[in-house]
Amino acid sequence: MKTYQIYDGENSSLLDDHPIIEAETGKEAIEEYLKKTNRNYKLKMSAGNDVLFSATPFVEKGGMRYKNGNSVWYKKV
């Protein structure tokens, strides 16, 4: 399991604390986050201007978070 930091473009700004979710993949992390916030969306990976959600894998060492892979971006279908 990896640890992901979730960006929610519908309900947060860039300066908010973003939720932390553990999952196998970034998409699973976003889907779990959406279940916790009572939203049922179908997601599709996107690189366009219509993305709303992102999952960034990270590791925590000494109280600091370090990116551990590429972010994945998804839009609502």
C-alpha positions as CSV (number, residue, x, y, z in Angstrom):
1,M,0.0,0.0,0.0
2,K,1.1,3.5,-0.8
3,T,0.2,6.7,0.9
4,Y,-1.5,9.4,-1.3
5,Q,-2.3,13.0,-0.7
6,I,-5.6,13.9,-2.4
7,Y,-6.3,17.3,-4.1
8,D,-10.0,18.0,-4.5
9,G,-10.7,20.8,-7.0
10,E,-14.3,21.0,-6.1
11,N,-14.0,21.6,-2.3
12,S,-10.6,22.9,-1.6
13,S,-8.0,25.5,-2.5
14,L,-4.2,25.0,-3.0
15,L,-3.5,26.2,0.5
16,D,-5.8,23.7,2.3
17,D,-4.6,20.6,4.1
18,H,-5.3,17.8,1.7
19,P,-6.6,14.4,3.0
20,I,-4.2,11.5,3.2
21,I,-5.4,8.1,1.9
22,E,-3.7,4.7,1.8
23,A,-4.4,2.6,-1.3
24,E,-2.8,0.5,-4.0
25,T,-3.2,3.1,-6.8
26,G,-4.0,6.7,-7.1
27,K,-7.4,6.1,-8.7
28,E,-8.3,3.8,-5.8
29,A,-7.2,6.5,-3.3
30,I,-9.4,9.1,-5.0
31,E,-12.4,6.7,-5.2
32,E,-12.0,6.0,-1.5
33,Y,-11.9,9.7,-0.7
34,L,-15.0,10.3,-2.8
35,K,-16.9,7.5,-0.9
36,K,-15.9,9.2,2.4
37,T,-17.3,12.5,1.2
38,N,-20.5,10.9,-0.1
39,R,-19.9,11.5,-3.8
40,N,-20.3,8.9,-6.5
41,Y,-18.5,9.9,-9.7
42,K,-17.0,8.0,-12.5
43,L,-13.5,9.1,-13.1
44,K,-11.3,9.2,-16.2
45,M,-7.6,10.1,-16.3
46,S,-7.0,13.4,-17.9
47,A,-4.3,15.9,-18.7
48,G,-6.6,18.7,-19.8
49,N,-8.0,21.8,-18.1
50,D,-11.0,19.9,-16.8
51,V,-9.3,17.9,-14.0
52,L,-10.8,18.0,-10.5
53,F,-8.9,15.4,-8.5
54,S,-5.3,14.5,-8.0
55,A,-3.5,11.8,-6.1
56,T,0.2,12.3,-5.2
57,P,2.2,9.4,-3.7
58,F,4.5,10.4,-0.9
59,V,6.7,9.0,2.0
60,E,7.1,10.7,5.3
61,K,10.5,10.9,6.9
62,G,11.4,13.0,9.9
63,G,8.0,14.8,9.9
64,M,8.5,15.9,6.3
65,R,6.6,14.7,3.2
66,Y,8.5,13.7,0.1
67,K,6.9,13.0,-3.2
68,N,7.4,9.3,-4.1
69,G,6.2,9.1,-7.8
70,N,4.1,10.9,-10.3
71,S,0.8,12.6,-9.5
72,V,-2.2,11.3,-11.4
73,W,-5.0,13.6,-12.4
74,Y,-8.7,12.7,-13.0
75,K,-11.8,14.3,-14.3
76,K,-15.5,13.5,-13.8
77,V,-17.1,11.6,-16.6
